[in-house]
C-alpha cells in the first residue's frame, strides 16, 4: 500500500543532520578539553611558539605547565631538558598578563635549586596582582626564604577588594556566595562610558559589601570583603608550617578550632602548623 503524503518516511538528509548534530555534541566538549587542559603534551616547537604568541596567553600558560611537568619528571633527561626553558619562565614573570605571571611564579617554585628562579621571584612580592604575590611568596618558601611571610599570613585574613575605577557601584553577589578569580561580583556605571565589570582577583566567600548598592565610589576604594577560601587557607598554613613565627599564632588558631565551611584538612594543617611554630620557638629559646 502506498504511503500518504502526511505519512512519508523521514528523508535521508534529516538522518544525516541528526548524525552530524550528535557528532558535534561529542566533538565540541573534546575540542574544549583540548584547548583548556594543560596536561596535553606540547612539542618544543609548540612551546617556543606559545611564548611568542601574544594573542593567545593561555598557550603560554600551557607551555609553562609543561615546563613544570618536566622539572618534576622522574626521568633525569627530561628534568635536564627543562633547564633550556628557564629564560622563558623568567621572562614570563614580567609578562603583562596576570595569568602568565602567576603561573610563572608557581613554576619557579618547582626547582628550589635554581638561583635564577630565586632571584626572579623576589620582585613578584610587590606585583599589582594579589594572586601573583601569593604564588611568589609560597614558591619562596620552597627556597627556605621567608621574604613572603607577610603575604602568606594575609591569606588567612579577610581580603578587602578595591574598586578598579570610580563610578556608581551596582552590586551583583550577596554575602555567603563563593567566588574564584575572575568571578563577576558587580559593575561600575561610569558617566559617558560603558559599564565596567568588577571581577575578583582572589578566591573566597563574600563576607560583606563595605559600601551600599548604588553608591558612588572612587578608584582603589575598598568595596567588598572576601573571607579566605579553603584552598588558600590550606596553602598558607602549609607555608607557615615552615616559616611561621610566634606572632602568627593568633591568625592560625581559629582555623585549628575549625572554621565553618572549611574541610577537616584545614583544621588538621592548622594544628600541625601551630605545633611546628611552638617547637621552633622552644628550640630557639633553648639555644644558648
N, C-alpha and C positions, 0 to 999 in steps of 0.2 A: 504494500500500500504506500502510495506516495505521501510524503510529509507535507503538512500545510505550511503556508508562508510564515505563520506565527510559531511554528514548532521546528524551526530549522536547527540542525546541529551547529555547534559553535565553529566558526571559521578558524582555519589554522593560524591566521595572523593573531587572533586573540590568544591562542595557546602559546605562540611564540612570545607575545607580550608578557604573559604571566610568567613564563620561564625566565625571561630577561629580568623582570622585576624581582623574582626570587633570587636570581644570581646577584643582583645589586645589593639585596639585603645581606648577603653573605660577604660580598666584596668590600662594601664601604666600611664596615667595622674593621676588617682586616687592614685596609689601607690606613685607617685612622690609627690603628695599633702600630703599624709600621712607622708612621710618621711621628708618633709620640713616645714610643718605647725606647729608652736609652740603652737597653740591653742588646739591641740589634747590632751585630758586629759591623765595623766600618773598616775599609781598606785604608792604607796610608794615604792614597790619593784622595779619597773622600774626606779624610781628616784634614789634609792640607787645604782642600777647597773650602771646608767648613770655616776655617779660621780666617779666610779672606773674603767670605761671602757675607757682607754686612746686611744684606736684605733678609737673611734667614738666621737670626740669632739662636734659634733652637738647635740648629745644626752644630753650632759651636759648642753649645751645652752638651750635645750628644757626644761630640769629639772629646770634650773634657772628661765625661764619664767613662769613655773608653780608655783614656789615659789612666784614670784611677783604677780601672779593672786590671790594666797591665801592671801597675805598681803593686797591686795586691795578688798578682798571679803566683801560684806555687812554682811555676816554671822560671828558672833563673834567666833564661834567654829572653823570655817575654818581659820580665821585670827590667832587664837591661835595655830593651828596646824602648821603654817608656822614657828613658832619660833624654833622648833626642828631641822629645816634645816639651821639655821643661821650659824652654824660652817662650813657647806659645802659651803655656799655662801662666807664666809670669806676666806676659803681655795681656792676657785676658783679665788679669786683676785690675787693669786700668781701662777696661772697656766701658763705653758709655752706657751699655745695657746693664741694669741692676742684676738681672738673672744670670748673666755671664760672670759678673764679678763674684756673686755669692757662690756660684758653682766652683769657680777657680779657688776661692778661699777654702772650700771644703776639700778639693783635690789636693791642695798643698799640704793639708794635714795628714795625708796618707803616707807621706815619706818624711818622717821626722829626722832623717839623716841628712837632708838637703839644706845646707846653709843658705842657698839661694832662696828657697821657699820661706825659710825662717825670716830672712830679711824682707821679703816681699809682703809677708803677712802683717807685719807691724803697722805700716801706714793705713791698712784697711780698718784698724780700730777706730779711725776717725772718719770713716766713709759716711756719706749722707744717708745711706740706706741702713736701717737698723738690722736687717737680716744679714747683710754683708758683715757688719760689725760683729754680730753674734757668731757667724761661721768662722770669722778670723780669730775671735777670742777662743773658741773651742778648739780650733786647729792649733793655736799656740800652746795650749795645754799639752798637746802631744809632744811638743818640743821641751816640755818642762818649764815653759815660760809663763809666768803668772801676769804678764802685762795686761791681759784682757780680763783680769779678775773682776773689776767693777762692772764691766759689760755683762759678765756671766751672772753676777748677783742680781743685776737689774732684770734678768729673765724670770726671776721668781716673783717680781713685783708687778703691780698693775702698770700697763703701758698707756701713757697719755698721748693720744693720737692728735697731731696738729692739723689744722686746716691747710690744704695745699694752696689756697689763694683767698682773696677777700670776696665776699658775696653774701647772698641770702641763703642760709642753710635750710635744706629740705631733708629731713631725716627719713630713713627707709627701714632700718632694722630696730628691734626693740631689745631691752635687756634680757639676757638669757640665751640669745641666739649665738651660735658658734660661727666663727669666721676663719678664713685662711688668707694667706697673702693674695691680694687681687680681688677679694670679695667686695662687691659694691655695697656700701653702707648708707649712701645718700648722695646728694648732689648739691652744687652751688649754683644759684642763679645769679649771673653776673650781668649787669646792665650793658646792653648793646652787644652781647655775645651769647653764643650757645651755652646752655647749662654744662657745667663741668662735673663729671662723675667723681665721687670720693671713694677711693678704694683702699683697703687696708694693706699695710706693708708687713704685718706680723700676724701669726695665728693667735687665736684666743677666743674668749667669750665676752660679748658685750656686757659690761658692768653697768655703765650709765653714760648718758649724754651730759656733758658739763654745760651746755648751752641749750636753750629751748628751741624747738622746731620753729622755723620762720625767722630766727634771729639773724641780724647782720653780724658777720664775723670777719676778722682780719687774717691775713696770711700768717701761718705759724701759730695761731691761737689754738690752745688745746680745746678740742670739741667732743672727744669721745674717750672713755676709759675702757680698756680691754683687760680682763683677767688673763693670766698666762694659760696657755694650752698645756695639756698633759705632756705632750711630746717635748715642748720647750722646757718645762719644769724638770723633766727627767734628764734631759741633756745637761741642763745647768747643774743639777745635783751630781751628775757623774763627773763634770768638770771640777766642781768644788770638792769632791772626794779626794782629788789630788792636790788642789791648790787652795782649798778653803781655809779661812782664818777664824779665830775665836769670835771675832765681831760678826761673822756670818750666821752664827747660831740662831739669832733672833729671826732671821729671814727663813731659815730652814725648818725650824721647829714646827710651825703649823702644818707643813707637808708631812712630817713624821707622824703627827697626830691624825692626819687624814683630812684631806680637803674634799668637800662634796663635789662629785663628778669626776674625781681623779681615780684612775685604776690603782689596784693594790701595789703594783710595782713601783709607783712613785713614792708611796709611803715607805716601802722597803728600802729604796735607794736613799731616801732622806735619812732614815735611821742609820744606815751604813755610813753615810757621809758625816753625820754627827759624831759617830764613833771614831772615824778616821781623824777628824779635826781635834777631838779631845785627846786622842792618843799622841798626835803630833805636838799638841800643846804641852802635854805632860812630859813627853820626851825632851822637848826644848827646855822646860823648866828644870829638868834633872841634869841637863848638860852643864858642867862647870864653866 
